[in-house]
Amino acid sequence: MTVPRTMRAMRIVQHGGPGVLRPAEVDVPTPRAGEALIEVGAAALNNTDVWTREGAYGRPDDPAALSGWRGPLTFPRIQGADVAGHVVAVGATGDAGLVGLRVVVDPATYDAAGPDAHPVGLMGSERDGGYAEYVTAPVDQVHDMTGSPLTVDQLATLPTAYGTALGMIERGRLHEGETALVSGASGGVGLALVQLARARGARVLAVSSGAKIGAVRAAGAHEVVDRARDVPGQLRALAPEGVDVGLDVVAGSLVHDGLPLLREGGRWVTAGALGGHQVGFDVRRLYLHNRQLIGSSMHTRAHFRLLMDLARRGDIRPAVAAAFPLGEAAHAQDELARRRHVGKLVLHP
Ligand SMILES: NC(=O)c1ccc[n+]([C@@H]2O[C@H](COP(=O)([O-])OP(=O)(O)OC[C@H]3O[C@@H](n4cnc5c(N)ncnc54)[C@H](OP(=O)(O)O)[C@@H]3O)[C@@H](O)[C@H]2O)c1
């Protein structure tokens, strides 16, 4: 396969508004030993792209500091954690048999070897990502999707949204027959949570809003409550026996309101803070009922392999709301932030 010398990419040159995301003609990266070069077929957008661009993560010693999720970023940085495409080359010691395969990239950098290591970095943040024509990745994080019934756009939606969702479900130990509560249910992670929890055989109670409620129900939620109304009251009526696992990307007042809704020994898994990151709750509602509050960031290698198996079998069918050309990445991020859509937005290089 002939690989050109240069490629188009969209890079952030500093933290800020959509204007800091700029087009550039850059060298196609050379795969190092143990890496593959992937021609990007589609790159999905995530809320983390917007927060990374804005520097909205704060730092432990200064919550208002401009920062990426793991600390300071190196600029310029090609954004984009979620890539599906074809392998076009491998570096020294790489398996040449990978060339030509349709793949999905696990975008995490891990703190150790092994299936349960913690993710401590992300493509598009700590290394260059998929808002480009080509991207490199370690070969053991390039997953063969030959035979999956999903389209390249659908495959691109999997790593961050579905990876995070499956990480939450696994860390929250959700079992068949249990009741799960999903917040932010029309969003990327939320819709993935609905589908994955349903596929696991759970009863799914979702929190969403307005015109998106019907789409969340169509994605598999058994019940959807409107967050514009009394959420705890609606949930208590739907699950008087309590909720086994709260799968929450909203936080804010929902943690205070949601913890008392858990059954004895219930788990509240938090992975996002769209409703506010300073949270107050009555700790008695936690310890007196042996409830657990679990922080969840992305996925492990084991979670990602499980996700790829689900995608190969077609057990999940991600919804793609819209596709944009790569050069319209800033506009696409703007659309993401407006949250008028249901499902995932993707870029085509
Ligand atoms: N921990 C991790 O590894 C990880 C990974 C990915 C994302 N995240 C975080 O998870 C969160 C969701 O990400 P996403 O990509 O799914 O976002 P998204 O696609 O933008 O969707 C978020 C959804 O949350 C709901 N929402 C938005 N603002 C809200 C508010 N103020 N109060 C209540 N609900 C609100 C909306 O759904 P409704 O209108 O239907 O309620 C919206 O569709 C973000 O905080 C993101 O940074 C964390």
The ligand as an ORCA input file, in Angstrom:
! r2SCAN-3c Opt
* xyz 0 1
  N     -14.738      8.655     33.013
  C     -14.512      8.434     31.739
  O     -13.680      7.606     31.358
  C     -15.324      9.159     30.742
  C     -15.286      8.786     29.389
  C     -16.148      9.441     28.505
  C     -16.960     10.478     28.975
  N     -16.899     10.836     30.276
  C     -17.720     11.897     30.821
  O     -19.056     11.437     30.837
  C     -19.942     12.527     30.606
  C     -20.843     12.213     29.419
  O     -20.064     12.135     28.239
  P     -20.772     11.899     26.823
  O     -19.667     11.832     25.826
  O     -21.753     10.795     26.921
  O     -21.550     13.280     26.688
  P     -22.693     13.695     25.668
  O     -22.716     12.777     24.500
  O     -22.519     15.127     25.439
  O     -24.069     13.405     26.472
  C     -24.348     13.883     27.705
  C     -25.843     13.747     28.030
  O     -25.998     14.116     29.403
  C     -27.196     14.825     29.574
  N     -26.885     16.118     30.178
  C     -26.168     17.114     29.653
  N     -26.046     18.133     30.523
  C     -26.706     17.767     31.631
  C     -26.970     18.392     32.888
  N     -26.495     19.590     33.175
  N     -27.683     17.713     33.783
  C     -28.158     16.501     33.501
  N     -27.950     15.867     32.331
  C     -27.230     16.487     31.406
  C     -27.832     14.969     28.215
  O     -28.745     13.903     28.103
  P     -30.309     14.050     28.381
  O     -30.751     15.355     27.800
  O     -30.855     12.846     27.726
  O     -30.468     14.030     29.879
  C     -26.707     14.692     27.243
  O     -27.152     14.090     26.049
  C     -19.046     13.762     30.444
  O     -18.873     14.383     31.698
  C     -17.733     13.164     29.994
  O     -16.638     14.006     30.255
  C     -16.113     10.187     31.153
*
